[in-house]
Amino acid sequence: MAETATPEVLWAQRSSATDADKNFVYLTINVPDVPKEDLQLDLKSDHLTFTGTSGTLKRKYHVELPFYAEIDPAESKINHTAKNIEVKLHKKELKEEYWPRLLKDSKKLHFLKTDFDKWVDEDEQNEAAEDDFSQFGGMGGMPGMGGDFGGIDFSKLGGEGGMPDLGAMGGEEGDEDDSGDDDDDEMPALEDDKDAKKE
């Protein structure tokens, strides 16, 4: 058995100041084919520890996740499938704003990723309370953007507006200035050289 590896962990969240059922974190530990007897999941109010051996990958996985804030282990649910281990952690404190991150430490970890399939922007999960978000800058550290920043931020990240235009401009400039003319001049010259060599 090889050395212990760190599994990929995906996460997403919801928040609510009034409804505990809408105040949780989705956690997916991506380790396939872990038999129940090889699975150790220790869930405490301030951290989760996972150790499991994948039957198909023949590898042992281990990760410790100290949470940003407390969760309620008794209300949390674990779903063990052939593909992964899914955990729904209930946040202990009812708050309208999202946790700024999953873990206590703000250091970026290569194995921890946002679960975009489950993620909903803070301002889109409850349209009625949209105005309340303006005082929090949790997502992406953009204070004051409030209800609008989710849409603006993510649409611009896709590059649909600016990127193709920049590429087209660069291509046109190159064709007009040098590259088009150079190609036309060089090609016949190369053919002439070859013909000259053959004779």
N, C-alpha and C positions, 0 to 999 in steps of 0.2 A: 504494500500500500504506500503510495507516494505521500509527500508531506501535505499537511492540511492547507486547503485553499479557502479563499474568501468568496462567498457566493455573491452574485449580483442581487442587489436589493432595490426594488422599485417602490416609490411611495407617492401618495396623493392625499388630499385632506378636504374636509368640510368643516364649517364652524357655525355655531349658533349660540346666542346668548340666552335663549329660552328653551330650546328643544334638545335634550341630551342625545336623542337618536340622530340628530343632524350635526353632531359635534364629535368628529372622529378622524382617525388617520387610517388609510389603507396601506398595508405593507405586504409586498410580495417578495418572498425569498425564492429566487429562481434556482432550485436544485431539483432535477428530475429524479423520479424513481427512488425515493427514500422510504424504505420499509418502516412501519411504525416502531418496530423494535430498535431501529437505528436512528431514531429521531429524538432529540432532546431539545425541548423548547421551554426555557425558563422565563416567564413573563412576570416582571415586578412593576411596581408603580413608576419607577424611574428608569428602567432599562429592560431590554430583551436580550437573551443569550440563546443562540441557535447553534446546535451541533448535529450534523447528520451525514450519513454516508450514502452516496448515490450508487445504486446497484449497477446501472448501465455505465456510468462514467468511472466506476471503481475508484472513487476518490472521496476523501473525508472533507467536509466543509465546516467552517466555524466562523461565527461573527458575533460581536457584542455591540449593541446599539444603546448608548446612554441617551435617553430622550431629552428634548429641549424643555419639556414641562411634564408634569405628572399625568399618568393615565390611570384608568380604573380597571385593573386586571379582571375583576369579577364580571364586569359588563362586556369585556372584550371577547371576541370570537376567533377561533382558529379553524381554517378549512384546509385539510391536508389532501392534496390531489396527486395523481401520478406525475404531473408536470411541475408542481411547485407547492409551496406552503403559503397560504394567504392568511393574513391576520388583520382583523378589524379592531383597532385600538380605540377605546372610548376616552376622549380627553376628559380629565377630571374637572377642570375649570371651564364653566360655560362662558365663552367669550365670543363676541361677534367677529373679531379679526382672526386671521390665520396665524398659525405659528410661523415665524420668519424662516424657520428651517426645522428639519426633523430632529437633529441631534443637538446635544448641549454645546458641543464644540463647533465653531463656525468653519473649521478647516474643511476644504473640499476633499472628498474621498472618491477615488476612481470607481468603486463598486456601487456607489449610491446614486440612483438616477430618478428623475421625475417620471412618474407613470402617466404619460400623456393620454392614454386610453381612459383613465379614470379621473384625470385632473379637470377641475372646473375653476375658472378664475373667480377670485373672491367676490368681485362685483357682479358676477353672473349667477351665483348660487341663490341669491335672494333679491330679486329686482326691487322689491318694495323698500329694502333697507339700503339701497345703493348710496344714498347721500351720507350715511354714517361712515362710509369707508374713507372719506376724504381726509380724515385726521390720521389715518394709519399709512405708513409707507412700507409695510412688511414685504410685499411681493416686489422684488426687483429694486427695492430701495428708491422708490420714486415718490417722495412725500408730496401731497397736494394734488396728485393726479386723480386720485379717488376713483370714482365710478367709471371713468373713461379709459384709464391707462391700459387695462387688459386688452381691449380691442385694438387700440392704437399700437401698443408695444408689439403684440404678436403679429399683426398684419404687416408691419414694417420689417420684422425679422425675416419674413419669407422672401424679401427682396423682389417682390413682384413689380413694385413701382420703379425703383431706381436701377436695379442691376441690369436688366436687359437693355435699357436705354443707354447706360454707360458702355456696355459691350458694343452696341450698334454704333455709337459715336466713335469709339476707338477704331472699329473696323473701317468705317467710312473715311476717317482721317488718314489712316494708313494707305488705303487704296488711292485716294486723291493725291497724296504727297509723293510717296516714293515707291511703295511695294508694287503697285500695279505697273508703273512705268518700267521699273527694274526688270520685272518678270518678262515683259514684252521685249525689252532690249536683249536680255540674256539668252532667251530661248533660241532665236535664230543664230546667234553667235555660237552657241554650243553645237548646233547642227552643222554649221559651216566648218567648225573645227574637226568634227568627225569625218565629214566628207573629204576634207583636206588630207587627213591622215590616211584614209582608204586609198586615195590616189597616190 
